[in-house]
């Protein structure tokens, strides 16, 4: 998969061990709008997706995460690579470790019906819900929200706006 960009905070020592976390994210267009996860509590938009579980491949993770977070069913034959984003920063969990977040973005289509979400506790507390939004409206909302991962999500939105 092609590398879209890297975000490197350079707040770590180059000799430290790396801890990787691969995550899969969906880019779902419905006409001129994107299907996005909206946090009612915090007022931001993010792409549906999340971390791979033991034994899962990227496609399976994409299908599961989209169904859980926004209640949409991905059409497997529609899945196409968009690109990867790598983020490097000092780990908040492990001492003397570089946290390497790998985010793999895929274009996909979904069935029209929406089913029930299956949210983790933190997702439910954030008030995650499905919203269809223009790229510019998502960028505008994310600029006023305060979360580190939104730098990545907003940069991906800008790349999509230029397609």
N, C-alpha and C positions, 0 to 999 in steps of 0.2 A: 504494500500500500504506500502511496506517495506521502511524504512528509509535507504537511501544510505549513507548519511553523513550530518553533520551540520557544517556550517561555522559561528562562533560566534566572532564578533570583540570585544565584551566586552567593548564597548565605551559608555555605558549607565548605568543608575542606575537600579538595579533589581526591585525597587518599581514602576517604570514607567509603564504606560498603554502600551498595545501592539496594533499596527495597522497591520493587516494581509493583504497580497495581494497574493491570489492564482493565479498561472500561470501554463499553460499546455504546454508541449514541446514534439515534435515529434522526434523519432529516426527512420529514414527511410533508410534502406539499399537497395541499388541497386547493387547486386553482392558484390564486396569487397569495395565499396565506399558508403559514406553517402550523402544523400541529405541535404545540409546545406545552410543557409543564409550567403552570403558573403557580407561584407561591403567594397565596392570599395574605399570609402573615407578613411577608417581607417584600412583596411587590416586584418580583423579578421573574424572568422567563428563562427556562433552560430546556435543552433538548432532552427528550425521553431517553433514558438509558441508565446504565450503572455497571457495577463490577461483575466480572465473570465469576461463576461459582465452580467449585471443584468438578472436573470432568466435563465442563461445558466448552463448546467451541463458540466462536464469535457470532455466528448466525443464530445459534440457539439462545445465546444471551440477549441478542437484539430482540428476538421474538418474545422472550419471557419478560424482559424489562418494559417493553412497550405495552404489553398486555397488563402488567402489574401497575405501572405508573399512570397510564392514561386510558386503559380499557379498550385499546384498539388492537385488532388482530392483523398482524403483518402478513402480506401475501409473499410467501417464501421466494417465488420465482422473480419477484420485483427487486430483490436486494442487490444493490450495486455499490461498489466502493466509492467513497468521496475522498477521504484522506485521514491522516493521523496527526495528532497534536501531542507533543511531549512537553511535560512540565517538570522542572527540576527545582527542588528546594530542600532545606534542612527538615528532617523528619520531626514531627510533633510527638511521635510515639517512641522511636528508638534513638538512643543516644549515639552520636557519631555516625549517623546514617543519612544518606541522601535519599529522599523520597522521590521516586520517578513515576509520575502519573502518565500513563499512556492512554489516550482517548482516540478510539477508532470510530470514525463517522461513516455511516452508510446511508445512502438514499434508499428509500423503500416506499411502497404503497401499502395501504391498509384497506380492509373491508370497510364499508360505510357504517355498519352498526357499531355502537359503543356499549361495552359491557362494564361491569363493576370493577373499580380499582381494587388493588390489593397492596396497600401501602405499609411500609415499615413505620414504626412509631415516630421517628423523626420526620418522615415525609408527611404523616398525618398531622403532626404538630405544626408543620410549616403550611398546612392547608393546600397541598398539591392538588391541582385540578387541571383538566384538559381545557386548553383555549386555542382557538384558531386566530392567528394574529399576523399582521404584515411584518415583514422583516424590520422596517423602520420603527414601527411601534414597539417591537421587542427591544431593539437597540436603545431607544429613548428610555424605556422603563429600566433597563439594566444600568444605564449610566447614573441613575439616582439611587440604586440599591448598593448595599455594602456587603459584598461577599467576594472572596479572592477568586473563586472559580469563574466568576462572571467575566473576568478579563478574557479567559479562553472562549467562553460562549459568545461574547460580543464580537470578538475577532472572527470567529467562524461565521457569525451572522453577516458581518461586513464582506467576507469572501463570497458568501452566497448572493449578496446584493449585487456584486460585480459580475456574476455569471450571465 
